[in-house]
C-alpha cells in the first residue's frame, strides 16, 4: 500500500547514510566535542571521591553484618558450631 506522498513505507523509514570521515577529521571532531564538556572542579572531584569511599565502607559493614546474621542462623538451624 502506498502512502499519501507516493513513497513506500520501507523507503520512508530507512535512515540516511552518514558520509565516512577520515581519522584526522574524526579526531578533530572528538576534540571539539570534548571542549564542550563541563568538567568537574578539583573540589567536586575530591568530595565525590570521599563520598564514594564512605559508601563503600557503609556497604561493606552492612554486608559483613548480614553475613554474620545468616551464618548464626544457619549454625542454629543445622546444630553445627564451626563451619
C-alpha positions as CSV (number, residue, x, y, z in Angstrom):
1,X,0.0,0.0,0.0
2,X,1.3,3.4,-0.9
3,X,1.4,6.3,1.5
4,X,-0.2,9.7,0.5
5,X,3.1,11.1,-0.6
6,X,3.6,8.2,-3.1
7,X,6.6,6.6,-1.4
8,X,6.6,3.1,0.1
9,X,6.8,2.7,3.9
10,X,10.1,0.9,3.8
11,X,11.8,3.6,1.8
12,X,10.5,6.3,4.2
13,X,11.7,4.5,7.3
14,X,15.3,3.8,6.0
15,X,17.8,6.1,7.8
16,X,20.1,8.2,5.7
17,X,23.7,7.1,5.5
18,X,26.3,9.4,7.0
19,X,29.4,10.0,5.0
20,X,32.6,8.4,6.2
21,X,35.3,10.7,7.6
22,X,39.0,10.2,7.8
23,X,40.9,9.7,11.0
24,X,42.1,13.3,11.2
25,X,38.6,14.7,10.8
26,X,37.3,12.2,13.4
27,X,39.9,13.2,16.0
28,X,39.2,16.9,15.2
29,X,35.5,16.3,15.9
30,X,36.3,14.4,19.1
31,X,38.4,17.3,20.3
32,X,35.6,19.8,19.5
33,X,33.1,17.7,21.4
34,X,35.5,17.3,24.4
35,X,35.8,21.1,24.6
36,X,32.0,21.3,25.1
37,X,32.1,19.1,28.2
38,X,31.6,20.7,31.6
39,X,34.4,19.2,33.7
40,X,34.1,19.0,37.5
41,X,36.3,21.1,39.7
42,X,39.0,19.7,41.9
43,X,36.9,20.3,45.0
44,X,33.9,18.5,43.5
45,X,36.1,15.5,42.5
46,X,37.6,15.2,46.0
47,X,34.1,15.5,47.6
48,X,32.7,12.8,45.3
49,X,35.7,10.5,45.9
50,X,35.3,10.8,49.7
51,X,31.5,10.1,49.5
52,X,32.2,7.1,47.4
53,X,34.7,5.7,49.9
54,X,32.3,6.4,52.7
55,X,29.5,4.5,50.9
56,X,31.9,1.6,50.2
57,X,32.7,1.3,53.9
58,X,29.0,1.5,54.8
59,X,28.1,-1.2,52.3
60,X,31.0,-3.4,53.4
61,X,29.8,-3.1,57.1
62,X,26.2,-3.9,56.1
63,X,27.1,-7.0,54.1
64,X,29.5,-8.1,56.8
65,X,26.8,-7.9,59.4
66,X,24.2,-9.6,57.1
67,X,26.7,-12.4,56.5
68,X,27.2,-12.8,60.3
69,X,23.5,-12.9,61.0
70,X,22.9,-15.5,58.2
71,X,25.9,-17.6,59.5
72,X,24.5,-17.6,63.0
73,X,21.1,-18.6,61.7
74,X,22.5,-21.5,59.6
75,X,24.6,-22.7,62.5
76,X,21.5,-22.6,64.8
77,X,19.3,-24.5,62.3
78,X,21.9,-27.1,61.5
79,X,23.2,-27.6,65.0
80,X,26.8,-27.1,64.0
81,X,29.2,-25.0,65.9
82,X,32.0,-24.5,63.4
83,X,31.9,-24.3,59.6
